[in-house]
Amino acid sequence: MKKYIVTLTAEERQDLHELIAAGKAAAKKLAHARILLKADAAEGGPAWPDGRIAEAVEVSVATIERVRQRFVEQGLEAALVRKKQARPSRERALDGRAEAQLIALACSAPPDGRKAWTMRLLADTLVELEVVPTISDETVRRALKKGELKPHLKEQWCIPPEANAEFVAAMEDVLDVYHRPYDEKRPLVCLDEASKQLLGEVIQPIPAAPGQPGRFDYESVRNGTANLSMISEPLLGWRAVKVTERRTAVDFAEVVRWLVEEVHAEAEKVVLVMDNLNTHKLASLYEAFPPEQARRIAERLEIHHTPKHGSWLNMAEIELSVLARQCLDRRIESPEELRREVEAWEEDRNERGVEVEWQFTTADARIKLHRLYPTTQ
């Protein structure tokens, strides 16, 4: 007979089921919860033998015996999470001072000749600096994981200048535009552009099959690039994508003409939000059209530029990001194929009326981005 018999109360059984269903606990804790449920010898419990539990949960019989013992002697919480030893059997590889030095090192610039810190390089440097006599790269990884530090990774980001009046003026202008109510006489349109590298296959890809992922050859044929102009009306859940071979002032002007003279021919003004790309200016209209037509189009535009280093304020950029993830993240061979795929994506998204739920306000900006505001006396 077993010395340590697990008998769960109804409340304990419920807590364990909820813990497993949530799936947010550590793997070891979830395994111990499953052991207790399978070992439960209370009325109606499965009362599985240890060998069967070990096979089902994929742990050793010795682990099951320890969990049983801790449950009987110390209770449910102790059985789920092993209590830390008051006197560890071995000293920590990194004490508080050494961990602080590791974090400072990981946040510093890497040594000459290296793109970024690696776990091995950090471990070797700690030994060279005589912070510790010896340490493994796995110990370094675990120490950094606690502080969510990833020195081997970098993110590309638009970093705005601090205390910049020009930035905050343009930002608040755009934010105020976003919070106007919809007006069919003055529709809000966001415009942004991106390029797509066209790549063809050298060898025909092998489609996926049961037990085998799809395969494609690493070699590809470069077929130039295409430009994508994203026109988004976030308040209506409507967007359109224009595919052109180049990104020129004339191409931009034609998109604006189409917006003003065809899409919103009845509007008094088209409220246009866009970034500071070199072609995104009224002068482009005069490069593409006769002066009378260029002036007529310009007079029906109300233009708001996002600040420099603040293109994230353009809602059309959100649409471009969704397009890239859902449609463009693959090899597309020709402009014709690109147009077909983009049109299919556009039609589906418009039929569903997907809107951009913009939440960021001027009040939020003055709190969260206060460092960007100049200090006044």
Secondary structure, DSSP 8 states (H G I E B T S, - for coil): --SS-----HHHHHHHHHHHHH--S-HHHHHHHHHHHHH--STT-----HHHHHHHHT--HHHHHHHHHHHHHH-HHHHHS----SS-SS--SS-HHHHHHHHHHHTS---TT-SS--HHHHHHHHHHTTSSS---HHHHHHHHHHTT--TT---------SS-HHHHHHHHHHHHHHTS---TTS-EEEEEEEEEEEEEESS--B--BTTB--B--S-EEEEEEEEEEEEEETTTTEEEEEEES---HHHHHHHHHHIIIIITTT-S-EEEEE---TT-STHHHHHHS-HHHHHHHHHTEEEEE--TT-GGG-HHHHHHHHHIIIIISS----HHHHHHHHHHHHHHHHHHT--------HHHHHHHTGGGS----
